Amino acid sequence: MSAPASASAEAEPDALPPDISKRARRLLFSLVRPRLGSVIVLSLVIVVSACAATIGPVFVAQALDDGLPRAADGDFGALWSAIAAFVASALVGGAASFASTRLMGITAQRIMLDLRRRLFRHIQRLDLGYHERSTSGRLVARQSSDMESVQDFLSFALIESALGILSMAAIAVILVWLNVPLALIVFAGFIPLFFVSRAAQRAQRTAYRRTRTSIAKVIVHFTETMGGIRAVQAFRRQPAGRHTLAREDEQYCDANTDALRGVAWFSGLTRLIGNVTQFAIVIVGAWLVLEDAAQVGVLAAFLLYLRRFYNPLDELVQSFNLYQSASAALEKITAVLDTEPAVAEAREPVALPATGGGERAGGGRGGRADGAGRALEFRGVRFAYGDGPDVLPSFDLAVPAGQTVALVGSTGAGKSTLVKLLTRFYDPSAGAVLLDGVDLREVANAQLRRAVVMVTQESFLFSGTIADNIRVGRPEATDAQVEAAARAVGLDDYVRRLPAGYATDVKKRGGRLSSGQRQLVSFARVFLADPDVIVLDEATAHLDIPSERLVQNALETVLRGRTAIVIAHRLSTVEIADRVLVMEHGRIVEDGKPADLIAGTGRFAQLHAAWRDTLA
């Protein structure tokens, strides 16, 4: 049996769990671990770069205090040695800087590639309930703007931060070696700097979490507007959309302003501390030189180092800014990756019974030798969406293998919920859904998706050719098999009239085809997939009368040798069914053959009579 649904399967909240920072660090370490060798080499190169960049003023001090006096006496050796050492350190520093930047870029891109793939795979694993609760725009924000924030920090700011910290550590050691009293003055400045940094970190983390939340809202609204642009234009929703987007943009602007205001305070205070420290060094250093307690060269080197010591602080302020943004973004990504699917795959799957080696009309994977599909059973099923009322309070149903069952009932009767449980988009709150006697929660997802295929009224098509969209049912299918599937559902003649035939691009969401043609492509896709069980959820809703008649004929071929559950509002679809179930309030109120129910006086007879009257 699969594990119970985790509470974390709820839609991603704006209020993140308190330990999200720790989870984000674990995620980052898991991404770095496979590239630990590259990280170690990178660290060594950065150390070399930092040391080469900080050693230069030492040679300046040697040239001033030792080289110049000797050169005045005619001995230029010490001076040239100091100059050569300075040039060599500059060359080594430049080469190490190039190597570290290049290696950091390569490592960061590989980490980001892994993170993007991991997020995309996980989002695809999440159950339908998660996607219905969460918005596609929010997930787009995780995969786009949040990823960019993490990438900016890893690719650019991280190496600058590492170089800055190492340079400051190396300079601190050199400052102590040059003059201990002056070094202590420098280190005293870190006391207020520590408290300023801690306060800024807390404030910035909150501010940048707001920016990630607010930009997600902007992307959500933009995505929904573009996805529903026809409705927006048809119902003149442009002014309302602009007003909503302006409000969301203003919130994003305010969040960024607050974050940048914090950066400005942090930058200003760190620079103030640095300037006060430099002023103190100049005063104390000059006094030490006058008292012969320090040499001029040492003071000059000290001042050079002091500038280099505080210059990284300015870079660290900018890196800190990017770090807070990336940290907030990584927390949002982590929240998605830590969400467990409510419909989890069984840890130890149970294989469905063998179906024999017979061939069906689809010419596909092979069905039962007697062409009977698979048996279905709903045993004591109860289901509710979240904390809502029961949609199916107590449901029992047995469908023999090979039977075509039509579900009829008013909106909200539970028909769509029933097929969502059958296709395991949801798991029942109680009871079990069985396929050939095996609980669906024990079946491997791959085998379940091969055995049970659903066609919805949306008839969603992917960007690409007609052949590509039919081949979704079986990616390895040959061109001949694709064309055979199209002929079976009556699509072939239309496709061959197109200039590019099966290579015709359907455009975004199949916009080049009519709704009826898109539905025919969906039927061809199912025919090619050759499943044991077919679920049709209002699959003929968008077809005109001629197309519907064409599809009805094709469906008889498609459904032959398979078990089928058909949700139908058009009662003409019921004519191909062996059995009709009339549902109300999550219960079956009528069950029988179409002809028997039509001849009676029940709910289905009334619906059928009303439908006949509309055709008169």
C-alpha positions as CSV (number, residue, x, y, z in Angstrom):
1,M,0.0,0.0,0.0
2,S,1.2,3.5,-0.6
3,A,2.1,5.8,2.2
4,P,-0.7,8.0,3.6
5,A,-0.9,11.5,2.2
6,S,1.3,14.0,4.0
7,A,0.0,17.2,5.4
8,S,2.6,18.9,3.4
9,A,0.7,18.1,0.2
10,E,-1.4,21.2,0.7
11,A,-0.8,24.0,-1.7
12,E,2.4,25.9,-1.1
13,P,1.6,28.6,1.5
14,D,3.0,32.1,1.6
15,A,3.9,31.6,5.2
16,L,6.8,29.2,5.1
17,P,7.5,26.6,7.9
18,P,9.9,27.9,10.6
19,D,12.7,25.4,9.7
20,I,12.6,26.3,6.0
21,S,16.1,27.9,6.1
22,K,17.6,24.6,7.4
23,R,15.8,22.7,4.7
24,A,17.1,25.0,2.0
25,R,20.6,24.5,3.3
26,R,20.2,20.8,3.1
27,L,18.9,21.1,-0.4
28,L,21.9,23.2,-1.5
29,F,24.3,20.7,0.1
30,S,22.6,17.9,-1.7
31,L,23.2,19.7,-5.0
32,V,26.8,20.5,-4.1
33,R,27.7,17.0,-2.9
34,P,28.0,15.3,-6.3
35,R,30.4,18.1,-7.4
36,L,32.5,18.1,-4.2
37,G,35.7,17.5,-6.1
38,S,35.2,20.6,-8.3
39,V,34.3,22.6,-5.2
40,I,37.5,21.6,-3.5
41,V,39.6,22.6,-6.6
42,L,37.6,25.8,-6.8
43,S,38.3,26.6,-3.2
44,L,42.0,26.1,-3.6
45,V,42.1,28.3,-6.7
46,I,40.2,31.0,-4.7
47,V,42.7,30.8,-1.9
48,V,45.5,31.3,-4.3
49,S,43.7,34.2,-5.9
50,A,43.0,35.8,-2.5
51,C,46.6,35.3,-1.3
52,A,48.1,36.7,-4.6
53,A,45.8,39.7,-4.4
54,T,46.7,40.6,-0.8
55,I,50.5,40.0,-0.8
56,G,51.2,43.0,-3.1
57,P,51.5,45.8,-0.4
58,V,54.0,43.7,1.5
59,F,56.4,44.1,-1.4
60,V,55.6,47.8,-1.6
61,A,56.6,48.1,2.1
62,Q,59.9,46.2,1.3
63,A,60.6,48.4,-1.6
64,L,60.1,51.6,0.5
65,D,61.8,50.5,3.7
66,D,64.6,48.3,2.3
67,G,64.8,48.6,-1.5
68,L,65.0,52.4,-1.8
69,P,67.6,53.0,0.9
70,R,69.9,50.3,-0.7
71,A,69.2,51.8,-4.2
72,A,70.4,55.2,-2.9
73,D,73.7,53.5,-2.0
74,G,73.9,51.9,-5.5
75,D,72.5,48.4,-4.6
76,F,69.4,47.9,-6.7
77,G,69.0,44.2,-6.1
78,A,66.5,44.5,-3.2
79,L,64.4,47.1,-5.1
80,W,64.2,44.9,-8.2
81,S,63.4,41.8,-6.2
82,A,60.5,43.6,-4.5
83,I,59.2,44.9,-7.9
84,A,59.6,41.4,-9.5
85,A,57.7,39.8,-6.6
86,F,54.9,42.4,-6.9
87,V,54.6,41.8,-10.6
88,A,54.6,38.0,-10.1
89,S,51.9,38.2,-7.5
90,A,49.8,40.3,-9.8
91,L,50.2,37.8,-12.7
92,V,49.4,34.8,-10.4
93,G,46.4,36.7,-9.0
94,G,45.1,37.4,-12.5
95,A,45.4,33.8,-13.7
96,A,43.9,32.5,-10.5
97,S,41.0,35.0,-10.8
98,F,40.3,33.8,-14.4
99,A,40.4,30.2,-13.4
100,S,38.2,30.6,-10.3
101,T,35.6,32.6,-12.2
102,R,35.5,30.1,-15.1
103,L,35.3,27.1,-12.8
104,M,32.7,28.8,-10.6
105,G,30.6,29.5,-13.6
106,I,30.7,25.9,-14.8
107,T,30.0,24.5,-11.4
108,A,27.1,26.9,-10.8
109,Q,25.5,26.1,-14.1
110,R,25.7,22.4,-13.4
111,I,24.1,22.9,-10.0
112,M,21.3,25.0,-11.5
113,L,20.7,22.4,-14.2
114,D,20.3,19.8,-11.6
115,L,18.0,22.0,-9.5
116,R,15.8,22.9,-12.5
117,R,15.5,19.3,-13.5
118,R,14.8,18.2,-10.0
119,L,12.0,20.8,-9.6
120,F,10.4,20.0,-12.9
121,R,10.4,16.2,-12.2
122,H,9.0,16.8,-8.8
123,I,6.2,19.1,-10.0
124,Q,5.2,16.4,-12.5
125,R,5.1,13.9,-9.7
126,L,2.8,16.0,-7.6
127,D,-0.9,14.9,-7.5
128,L,-3.7,16.6,-9.4
129,G,-5.1,17.9,-6.2
130,Y,-1.9,20.0,-5.6
131,H,-2.1,21.4,-9.1
132,E,-5.8,22.3,-8.6
133,R,-5.1,24.1,-5.4
134,S,-1.9,25.8,-6.5
135,T,-1.7,28.1,-9.5
136,S,0.4,27.5,-12.6
137,G,1.8,31.0,-12.3
138,R,3.2,30.3,-8.8
139,L,5.0,27.3,-10.2
140,V,6.2,29.3,-13.1
141,A,7.7,31.8,-10.6
142,R,9.5,29.0,-8.9
143,Q,11.0,27.8,-12.2
144,S,11.8,31.2,-13.5
145,S,12.4,34.2,-11.3
146,D,13.3,32.2,-8.2
147,M,15.8,30.1,-10.2
148,E,17.3,33.3,-11.7
149,S,17.9,34.7,-8.2
150,V,19.7,31.6,-7.1
151,Q,21.7,31.5,-10.3
152,D,22.8,35.1,-10.0
153,F,24.1,34.5,-6.5
154,L,25.9,31.2,-7.4
155,S,27.4,32.5,-10.7
156,F,28.5,35.9,-9.6
157,A,28.1,36.9,-6.0
158,L,29.3,33.7,-4.3
159,I,32.8,33.8,-5.7
160,E,33.0,37.6,-4.9
161,S,31.9,36.8,-1.4
162,A,34.4,34.0,-1.0
163,L,37.3,36.1,-2.4
164,G,36.2,39.0,-0.1
165,I,36.1,36.9,3.0
166,L,39.4,35.1,2.2
167,S,41.1,38.4,1.3
168,M,39.9,40.0,4.6
169,A,41.2,37.0,6.6
170,A,44.6,37.1,4.8
171,I,44.8,40.9,5.3
172,A,44.0,40.5,9.0
173,V,46.9,38.2,9.4
174,I,49.2,40.6,7.5
175,L,48.0,43.5,9.6
176,V,48.9,41.8,12.8
177,W,52.3,40.9,11.3
178,L,52.9,44.5,10.3
179,N,51.8,46.3,13.5
180,V,49.7,44.8,16.4
181,P,48.4,48.1,17.9
182,L,47.1,49.3,14.6
183,A,45.6,45.9,13.9
184,L,43.7,45.9,17.1
185,I,42.1,49.3,16.2
186,V,40.9,47.7,12.9
187,F,39.5,44.6,14.7
188,A,37.7,46.9,17.2
189,G,35.6,48.1,14.3
190,F,34.2,44.6,13.9
191,I,32.3,44.8,17.2
192,P,29.7,47.3,15.9
193,L,29.9,45.7,12.4
194,F,28.8,42.3,13.8
195,F,25.7,43.7,15.4
196,V,24.8,45.8,12.3
197,S,25.2,42.6,10.1
198,R,23.0,40.5,12.4
199,A,20.2,43.1,12.4
200,A,20.5,43.6,8.6
201,Q,20.3,39.8,8.0
202,R,17.0,39.4,9.9
203,A,15.4,42.5,8.3
204,Q,16.6,41.5,4.8
205,R,15.5,37.9,5.0
206,T,11.9,39.1,5.8
207,A,12.0,41.8,3.1
208,Y,13.2,39.4,0.4
209,R,10.7,36.7,1.3
210,R,8.1,39.4,0.6
211,T,9.7,40.1,-2.8
212,R,9.5,36.4,-3.8
213,T,5.9,36.2,-2.7
214,S,4.9,39.4,-4.4
215,I,6.6,38.6,-7.7
216,A,4.9,35.2,-7.7
217,K,1.6,37.0,-7.5
218,V,2.5,39.2,-10.5
219,I,3.5,36.2,-12.5
220,V,0.3,34.3,-11.5
221,H,-1.9,37.2,-12.7
222,F,0.1,37.6,-15.9
223,T,-0.1,33.9,-16.7
224,E,-3.8,33.7,-16.0
225,T,-4.4,36.7,-18.2
226,M,-2.5,35.4,-21.1
227,G,-4.0,31.9,-20.7
228,G,-7.5,33.4,-20.8
229,I,-6.8,36.2,-23.2
230,R,-10.0,35.3,-25.3
231,A,-12.2,35.7,-22.3
232,V,-10.4,38.8,-21.2
233,Q,-11.0,40.5,-24.6
234,A,-14.5,39.1,-25.0
235,F,-15.7,40.4,-21.7
236,R,-13.6,43.6,-21.7
237,R,-11.6,42.7,-18.7
238,Q,-8.5,44.7,-19.7
239,P,-9.2,47.6,-17.3
240,A,-9.8,45.2,-14.3
241,G,-6.7,43.2,-15.3
242,R,-4.6,46.4,-15.4
243,H,-5.9,47.4,-12.0
244,T,-5.1,44.1,-10.5
245,L,-1.6,43.9,-12.1
246,A,-0.9,47.5,-11.0
247,R,-1.8,46.5,-7.4
248,E,0.4,43.4,-7.5
249,D,3.2,45.4,-9.1
250,E,2.9,48.1,-6.4
251,Q,3.3,45.5,-3.7
252,Y,6.3,44.1,-5.5
253,C,7.7,47.6,-5.8
254,D,7.1,48.3,-2.1
255,A,8.8,45.0,-1.1
256,N,11.8,45.7,-3.2
257,T,12.0,49.3,-1.9
258,D,12.0,48.0,1.7
259,A,14.7,45.5,0.8
260,L,16.9,48.1,-0.9
261,R,16.3,50.5,2.0
262,G,17.7,47.9,4.3
263,V,20.7,47.5,1.9
264,A,21.3,51.2,2.0
265,W,21.3,51.3,5.8
266,F,23.7,48.3,5.9
267,S,26.0,49.8,3.3
268,G,26.0,53.2,4.9
269,L,26.7,51.9,8.4
270,T,29.5,49.6,7.2
271,R,31.2,52.4,5.2
272,L,30.8,54.7,8.2
273,I,32.5,52.2,10.5
274,G,35.3,51.7,7.9
275,N,35.9,55.5,7.5
276,V,36.0,56.0,11.3
277,T,38.5,53.1,11.6
278,Q,40.7,54.5,8.8
279,F,40.7,58.0,10.4
280,A,41.8,56.4,13.7
281,I,44.5,54.4,11.9
282,V,45.9,57.6,10.2
283,I,46.0,59.5,13.6
284,V,47.5,56.6,15.6
285,G,49.8,55.6,12.8
286,A,51.2,59.1,12.3
287,W,51.8,59.3,16.0
288,L,53.7,56.0,16.0
289,V,55.9,57.1,13.1
290,L,56.7,60.3,14.9
291,E,57.6,58.3,18.0
292,D,59.8,56.0,15.9
293,A,57.5,53.1,16.9
294,A,56.7,52.4,13.2
295,Q,58.3,52.8,9.8
296,V,56.8,55.0,7.1
297,G,56.7,52.0,4.7
298,V,54.8,49.9,7.3
299,L,52.3,52.7,7.7
300,A,51.9,53.1,3.9
301,A,51.4,49.3,3.5
302,F,49.0,49.4,6.4
303,L,46.9,52.1,4.8
304,L,47.0,50.2,1.5
305,Y,45.8,47.1,3.2
306,L,43.2,49.0,5.1
307,R,41.6,50.2,1.9
308,R,41.7,46.6,0.5
309,F,40.4,45.4,3.8
310,Y,37.2,47.5,3.7
311,N,36.8,47.5,-0.1
312,P,35.5,43.8,0.1
313,L,33.0,45.0,2.6
314,D,31.3,47.1,-0.1
315,E,31.3,44.0,-2.4
316,L,30.0,41.9,0.5
317,V,27.1,44.3,1.0
318,Q,26.1,43.8,-2.7
319,S,26.7,40.0,-2.4
320,F,24.7,40.1,0.9
321,N,21.8,41.7,-1.1
322,L,21.9,38.9,-3.7
323,Y,22.4,36.3,-1.0
324,Q,19.2,37.3,0.8
325,S,17.2,37.3,-2.5
326,A,18.6,33.9,-3.5
327,S,18.1,32.6,0.0
328,A,14.4,33.6,0.0
329,A,14.0,32.1,-3.6
330,L,15.7,28.8,-2.5
331,E,13.3,28.6,0.4
332,K,10.3,28.9,-1.9
333,I,11.8,26.2,-4.2
334,T,12.5,24.0,-1.2
335,A,8.9,24.3,-0.1
336,V,7.8,22.9,-3.4
337,L,10.4,20.1,-3.4
338,D,9.5,19.1,0.2
339,T,5.8,18.7,-0.7
340,E,4.9,15.0,-0.8
341,P,2.4,13.9,-3.4
342,A,-0.9,13.0,-1.8
343,V,-1.2,10.2,-4.4
344,A,2.1,8.4,-3.8
345,E,3.3,5.5,-5.8
346,A,3.4,2.1,-4.0
347,R,6.8,1.2,-2.6
348,E,6.3,-2.4,-3.5
349,P,4.0,-2.4,-6.5
350,V,1.7,-5.3,-7.3
351,A,1.6,-6.3,-11.0
352,L,-1.8,-6.5,-12.7
353,P,-2.8,-9.9,-13.9
354,A,-1.5,-10.8,-17.4
355,T,-3.9,-9.9,-20.2
356,G,-3.0,-12.6,-22.7
357,G,-1.6,-12.1,-26.2
358,G,-4.7,-11.2,-28.3
359,E,-4.6,-8.3,-30.6
360,R,-7.3,-5.6,-30.6
361,A,-8.4,-3.2,-33.2
362,G,-5.7,-0.8,-32.1
363,G,-3.0,-3.2,-33.2
364,G,-1.2,-2.2,-30.0
365,R,0.2,-3.8,-27.0
366,G,-2.2,-6.7,-27.0
367,G,-5.3,-7.3,-24.9
368,R,-7.0,-10.3,-23.3
369,A,-7.2,-13.3,-25.5
370,D,-11.0,-13.0,-25.3
371,G,-10.8,-9.2,-25.8
372,A,-12.6,-8.4,-22.5
373,G,-10.6,-5.5,-21.0
374,R,-10.3,-5.4,-17.2
375,A,-12.8,-5.6,-14.4
376,L,-13.5,-2.6,-12.2
377,E,-14.8,-2.4,-8.7
378,F,-15.5,0.4,-6.2
379,R,-15.7,-1.2,-2.8
380,G,-17.0,0.9,0.1
381,V,-15.6,4.1,-1.4
382,R,-16.0,7.4,0.4
383,F,-14.4,10.6,-0.9
384,A,-14.3,14.3,0.0
385,Y,-12.1,17.1,-1.4
386,G,-10.0,18.3,1.5
387,D,-12.1,19.1,4.5
388,G,-15.3,19.5,2.4
389,P,-18.4,17.4,2.5
390,D,-18.5,13.9,1.1
391,V,-18.9,13.9,-2.7
392,L,-19.2,10.1,-2.6
393,P,-20.6,9.2,0.8
394,S,-20.6,5.4,0.4
395,F,-20.2,4.0,-3.1
396,D,-20.1,0.4,-4.4
397,L,-19.9,-0.5,-8.0
398,A,-18.8,-3.5,-10.0
399,V,-18.1,-3.3,-13.8
400,P,-17.3,-6.6,-15.6
401,A,-14.4,-6.7,-18.0
402,G,-15.3,-5.5,-21.4
403,Q,-18.5,-3.6,-20.4
404,T,-19.2,0.0,-21.6
405,V,-20.9,2.0,-18.8
406,A,-22.4,5.4,-19.3
407,L,-22.6,7.8,-16.3
408,V,-25.6,10.2,-16.4
409,G,-26.6,12.8,-13.9
410,S,-26.9,16.4,-13.0
411,T,-23.9,18.6,-12.4
412,G,-22.3,17.9,-9.1
413,A,-23.7,14.3,-8.9
414,G,-20.2,12.9,-8.5
415,K,-19.5,11.6,-12.1
416,S,-16.2,13.4,-12.6
417,T,-15.1,12.5,-9.1
418,L,-15.8,8.9,-9.9
419,V,-13.5,8.8,-12.9
420,K,-10.8,10.8,-11.1
421,L,-10.7,8.0,-8.6
422,L,-10.6,5.4,-11.3
423,T,-7.7,7.1,-13.0
424,R,-6.1,7.6,-9.6
425,F,-5.8,11.4,-9.8
426,Y,-7.1,11.1,-6.3
427,D,-7.2,8.3,-3.7
428,P,-10.5,7.5,-1.8
429,S,-10.8,8.8,1.7
430,A,-12.0,5.3,2.6
431,G,-12.6,2.0,0.8
432,A,-10.7,0.9,-2.4
433,V,-10.9,1.1,-6.2
434,L,-9.9,-2.2,-7.7
435,L,-8.7,-3.1,-11.2
436,D,-8.9,-6.9,-11.9
437,G,-9.0,-7.3,-8.1
438,V,-5.8,-5.2,-7.4
439,D,-6.1,-2.0,-5.4
440,L,-5.0,0.9,-7.6
441,R,-2.8,2.2,-4.7
442,E,-0.8,-1.0,-5.1
443,V,-0.3,-0.7,-8.9
444,A,2.9,1.0,-10.3
445,N,2.0,4.3,-11.9
446,A,3.6,3.3,-15.3
447,Q,1.5,0.2,-15.5
448,L,-1.7,2.0,-14.4
449,R,-1.2,4.7,-17.0
450,R,-0.8,2.0,-19.7
451,A,-3.9,0.1,-18.5
452,V,-6.2,3.1,-18.0
453,V,-6.4,6.1,-20.3
454,M,-8.7,9.1,-20.0
455,V,-10.0,11.5,-22.6
456,T,-11.4,14.8,-21.3
457,Q,-13.6,17.5,-23.0
458,E,-10.5,19.8,-22.9
459,S,-8.8,17.8,-25.7
460,F,-5.5,19.4,-24.8
461,L,-2.9,19.4,-27.5
462,F,0.8,20.1,-27.2
463,S,2.8,22.4,-29.5
464,G,4.1,20.3,-32.3
465,T,2.8,18.4,-35.3
466,I,-0.4,16.4,-35.6
467,A,1.6,13.2,-35.7
468,D,3.5,14.2,-32.5
469,N,0.2,14.7,-30.7
470,I,-1.2,11.4,-31.8
471,R,2.1,9.7,-30.9
472,V,1.7,10.9,-27.2
473,G,-0.4,7.7,-26.8
474,R,2.7,5.6,-27.7
475,P,5.9,7.6,-28.3
476,E,7.6,4.7,-30.2
477,A,4.8,4.2,-32.7
478,T,5.7,4.2,-36.4
479,D,4.2,6.6,-38.9
480,A,2.1,3.8,-40.3
481,Q,0.6,3.1,-36.9
482,V,-0.1,6.8,-36.3
483,E,-1.9,7.0,-39.7
484,A,-3.9,3.9,-38.9
485,A,-5.0,5.4,-35.6
486,A,-6.2,8.5,-37.4
487,R,-8.1,6.5,-40.0
488,A,-9.8,4.5,-37.2
489,V,-11.4,7.7,-35.7
490,G,-12.1,9.4,-39.1
491,L,-9.3,12.0,-38.9
492,D,-7.1,10.8,-41.8
493,D,-9.1,12.4,-44.7
494,Y,-8.9,15.8,-43.0
495,V,-5.2,15.6,-42.2
496,R,-4.3,14.5,-45.8
497,R,-6.0,17.6,-47.1
498,L,-3.6,19.8,-45.2
499,P,-0.5,21.0,-47.1
500,A,1.9,19.5,-44.6
501,G,-0.3,16.5,-43.7
502,Y,0.6,14.8,-40.5
503,A,3.6,17.2,-40.2
504,T,1.2,20.2,-39.8
505,D,2.0,22.2,-36.7
506,V,-1.1,22.5,-34.5
507,K,0.3,25.7,-32.9
508,K,-0.3,26.7,-29.2
509,R,-2.8,24.4,-27.5
510,G,-3.9,23.1,-30.9
511,G,-5.2,26.5,-31.9
512,R,-4.9,25.7,-35.6
513,L,-7.5,23.0,-35.3
514,S,-11.2,23.3,-34.5
515,S,-12.5,21.9,-31.2
516,G,-13.9,18.9,-33.0
517,Q,-10.7,18.2,-34.8
518,R,-8.7,18.5,-31.5
519,Q,-11.0,15.9,-30.0
520,L,-10.5,13.6,-32.9
521,V,-6.7,13.9,-32.4
522,S,-7.3,12.9,-28.7
523,F,-9.3,9.8,-29.8
524,A,-6.6,8.8,-32.2
525,R,-4.1,9.2,-29.3
526,V,-6.1,6.8,-27.2
527,F,-6.6,4.4,-30.0
528,L,-2.9,4.2,-30.5
529,A,-2.2,3.9,-26.8
530,D,-4.4,0.7,-26.8
531,P,-5.3,0.7,-23.1
532,D,-7.5,-2.0,-21.3
533,V,-9.8,0.7,-19.8
534,I,-10.9,3.9,-21.4
535,V,-12.5,6.8,-19.5
536,L,-14.4,9.4,-21.6
537,D,-15.2,12.5,-19.6
538,E,-17.7,14.5,-21.8
539,A,-15.4,13.6,-24.7
540,T,-17.9,14.5,-27.4
541,A,-19.1,17.7,-25.8
542,H,-17.4,20.0,-28.4
543,L,-18.4,18.1,-31.5
544,D,-21.0,19.2,-34.0
545,I,-23.6,16.7,-35.2
546,P,-21.7,15.4,-38.3
547,S,-18.4,15.1,-36.3
548,E,-20.3,13.5,-33.4
549,R,-21.8,10.8,-35.7
550,L,-18.3,10.2,-37.1
551,V,-16.8,9.8,-33.7
552,Q,-19.7,7.6,-32.5
553,N,-18.8,5.1,-35.3
554,A,-15.1,5.4,-34.4
555,L,-15.8,4.8,-30.7
556,E,-17.4,1.5,-31.4
557,T,-14.1,0.4,-32.8
558,V,-12.0,2.1,-30.1
559,L,-14.0,0.6,-27.3
560,R,-14.2,-2.9,-28.6
561,G,-12.4,-5.4,-26.4
562,R,-12.0,-2.8,-23.6
563,T,-13.8,-1.7,-20.5
564,A,-15.1,1.8,-20.8
565,I,-16.6,4.4,-18.4
566,V,-18.4,7.2,-20.4
567,I,-19.6,10.5,-18.8
568,A,-22.3,11.8,-21.1
569,H,-24.5,14.8,-21.1
570,R,-25.4,14.2,-24.8
571,L,-27.6,11.2,-24.5
572,S,-26.7,10.2,-28.0
573,T,-23.4,9.0,-26.5
574,V,-25.3,6.6,-24.3
575,E,-26.5,4.6,-27.3
576,I,-23.1,2.8,-27.5
577,A,-23.3,1.8,-23.8
578,D,-24.1,-1.6,-22.5
579,R,-25.2,-0.2,-19.2
580,V,-26.4,3.2,-17.8
581,L,-25.8,4.5,-14.3
582,V,-27.8,7.5,-13.2
583,M,-26.1,9.3,-10.3
584,E,-27.4,11.9,-7.9
585,H,-25.6,13.2,-4.8
586,G,-22.9,10.7,-5.1
587,R,-25.2,7.7,-5.2
588,I,-26.5,5.4,-8.0
589,V,-30.2,5.9,-8.3
590,E,-30.8,3.9,-11.5
591,D,-28.8,1.1,-13.1
592,G,-29.7,-0.9,-16.2
593,K,-29.6,-1.3,-19.9
594,P,-30.3,1.9,-22.0
595,A,-33.4,0.4,-23.6
596,D,-34.8,-0.9,-20.3
597,L,-34.4,2.5,-18.6
598,I,-35.8,4.4,-21.6
599,A,-38.9,2.2,-21.4
600,G,-39.4,2.9,-17.8
601,T,-40.6,6.0,-15.9
602,G,-37.5,6.8,-14.0
603,R,-35.0,9.7,-14.1
604,F,-33.2,8.4,-17.2
605,A,-36.4,8.0,-19.1
606,Q,-37.3,11.7,-18.3
607,L,-33.8,12.8,-19.4
608,H,-34.1,10.8,-22.6
609,A,-37.5,12.2,-23.4
610,A,-36.4,15.8,-22.9
611,W,-33.4,15.1,-25.2
612,R,-35.7,13.7,-27.9
613,D,-37.9,16.8,-27.6
614,T,-34.9,19.1,-28.3
615,L,-34.3,17.2,-31.6
616,A,-37.9,17.6,-32.7
